[in-house]
Amino acid sequence: MTLDDLRVFVAVCAAGNLSAVARDLSCSQSAVSQHVKRLERETGLVLLERRPRGVLPTRAGRILHQAATEGIAGIDAALRHLDDLRRGVGGTVRIATGATTVRHFMAAGVAAFRARHPEAALQFETAGSSRRCLEAVRAHTADLAWVTIGPPLEGVEQRASCELPWTLAVHVDDPLARRDSIGLDDLAGIRHIELPAHSTSRVHLETHLERHGVRLTSTTSVADWDTALLLAELGLGHAIVPALPGWDGGRGEVRLIPIPDLPPLTAGWAARRWDALSPLAIEFADTVLAHLRI
């Protein structure tokens, strides 16, 4: 049984899929399976239940997963501290973020933190969604993640920090641009620029629209909010996006019109365990919040 075996096993339990872990590790599915089989030989127990659409840990697997998760977290923290001592720096904070997070939510906070801790190492891992950011935290590749707050996730603590009202981004020449606000019924006829499938923000949006019988029609999709705003600015459609801190409205070619009947999104920090974070990581999180302007 090796540390690599345990790391791979923890990743498989988190992803519920051998091939997904193989892609993340740039190896074959067979190689991932060998790590799990070695653990099963060592323990003499079946650790994973194979299902048509993935795998689930057995009762024995859950016991090992919990112990391995805590143990790896401690080992990783110790190795980072040893590396900081070797390099003579004051510590490392690893942050998982979405594509637009640093620009809109962290810019001022990162600058203030860097001014106070010029020797600290900041490692940003860009993920395509809040779900991937949460997976990075759960897999110990990030200390903190800035996410759209969603349902509780085992092994991760989420802390709501701010609310983001929904707006409709339209070109200034669009007939809707003259409105002071947009009702839910008005959204049924827009040329919708849709957010990424299965993203927390899109699920939040579609859930509330479906409750009011509103279904959106779309021929355009994007990977992040900034791209949706740009396409709306170019007149290629309408984007339903949260009011983002630090967005300056482009070149005056787009308007953001409030949609008051949509409950706001909630954003904030996520970590595996707040009481296990280093003082430096806690200070980074607090500094970002102190400089956040909503």
Secondary structure, DSSP 8 states (H G I E B T S, - for coil): --HHHHHHHHHHHHHT-HHHHHHHHTS-HHHHHHHHHHHHHHHTS--EEEETTEEEE-HHHHHHHHHHHHHHHHHHHHHHHHHHHHHT-S-EEEEEE-TTHIIIIIHHHHHHHHHH-TT-EEEEEE-SSHHHHHHHHHTTS-SEEEEE--S-BTTBEEEEEEEE-EEEEEETTSGGGG-S---GGGGGGS-EEE--TT-HHHHHHHHHHHHTT----EEEE-SSHHHHHHHHHTTS-BEEEE--TT---TTTTEEEEE-TTS--EEEEEEES-GGGS-HHHHHHHHHHHHT---
